[in-house]
């Protein structure tokens, strides 16, 4: 695993994190303002939104508190997967909180809340990703790979943008 990536369902430094929560951390070689903009700007977010092997076919968002977002990711294996939610909190360059729910899928799916925080540390942007609640440890664990590879894509895209490269 890359030293700049921490992917855990229950990180050691969060011993009190319940089993229905997911916590992921990334360190980006990109400015905080740029990483925030990649969430805020629909065209940017669509470039990296979706786990490995997926493309984002559709993404709309009203990036404001109370604004809705909706996306469709596609893979040859699973076809189209629609999902969306509502932005609950937005603090420029620091914090984004939104709901997340799949349109369809296995029984027992519930709307979750995702909190993304950004902070500058030693010239890097530290992004934390927290999602809760899950109906079971198995449901939580089923999301680890998807979110991890989505965040890998975001990291690669952010760093290419920071270096002025075209994706």
N, C-alpha and C positions, 0 to 999 in steps of 0.2 A: 504494500500500500504506500502511496505517495506520502511523504512526511507532512505535506500540507493538507492532508485529507484525514478527517476522523469520521468514521461511520459506525455508529453504534445505536442499538435500540435503547440501551441503558448505560450511558457513559459512567466511568469510574468516578468522575467529579460530580456526578448527579445521583448519588446513592439513593436519594429520596424520590427519584423519578418513578412514578407508578408504571406498572406493566402495560397500561393502555396508552402510553405515550411513546413517540418516536423523536429522537434528537440526532441531528446531523450537523457537522461543522465543516466549513471549507475556509481555506486561507487563499485569497486571490491576489495575484500580483497586478493589481489594478486599483485605482482610486475609489473610495467609497461612493462619491457622486456618480461615477460611471456605473458601478454595480447597481446602485439604486435605479438609475435611468434604464437599465436593462429589464427591470421589473415594470417600471412606469410606462415605457414606450412599447406599444403593442407590436410594432414592426420588429423591434429588437427581441422582445419576449418570444415571439413566434419562431424565431430562428433557433432557439435552444429548448423550447418547451416540449417535453416528452422524453421518456426514457430511451436508452440505446435501442436502435432498431425501429424507432417510431419517427414519423414526421408529423408536424403540426399542420393539419389541413385547414383549420379555421381557428381564429382567436379574436374575440372582441372583448373590450373592457372599457368600463367607465371608471377610470382610476381616480376615485374620490371616495371619501367615507360615505357608505350607503350605495355606492355604485356597484353594478353587477359585472361579472366577467363570465365568459363561456368559451370553451375550447373543444376541439375535436382532434385527437391524435390518432394516427393510423399506423398499423403494421401489417405486413403480409400474413402473419400468423394469427392475429386477433381481429383484424379489420378495424372498423371505426369505433372509437371509445369517446363518447361525449361526457363532459363534466363541467362544473362551474361553481359559482358561489357569489359572495358579496364581500366587498372590502369593509372591514369593521374599524380599523385604525390605520392611519398613515401619518408617519412623522418623517419628513424629508430627510434622506440620508441616514436614517437611524432604524426605522421600524415599519413593517407592513404586517397587518393582521387581516386574514381573509378566511371565509368559510370555503370548504371543499367538499363536493359530493359528486359521485358518479351518477349518471342518468339511469343506468341499469347495471346489473351484475349479480354476484352471489347474494343470497339472503343474508340479512344481518348487517348490511352496509348502513352506516349512519353518516350524517353530516359531521365533518370534523372541522376544527379550527387550526389554521396554520399561522404560526408567528415566525416571521423572518426578521432577524436583527442584524445590523451592520455596525461595525466599529473599526476604526483604524488602529493598527498595532504594528509598530516597527516597519512602517511603510507598506504594510499589507492591509487588505480588507479582510476582516474576519466576519464571515457570515454564519449565523446559526439558523437552523431550521428546526422548528418544533411543531409536531402535529399531535392532536388529541381530540376526542377520545376514540379509541378502537374498542370494538366489542369483545375482542379476545387477543391474546398474545399472538396467536396464529395470524389473525387479520393484520395486526401491526407488523409482524415479521414479513408478511407478504408484500408490504410496501417498501421495505428497506432497499431492495435492489432497484426498483423503479425510481424512487426518489434519488438514490445515490447516483445512478447513471444520468438522470436528468441534471443533477447538480454538477456532475462531471462535464456535461455539455455546456452548462452555464459558465463554468470556470474557464473552459477552453475558449469560449466565445468572448468572455470579458477580457481575458488576457490578450486575445488577438486584437480586440478593439483598443485596448490600452496601448498596444504597440503600433497602432495605426494600420494594421493589416486588414484586408478585406476578407470576410469569412468565406 
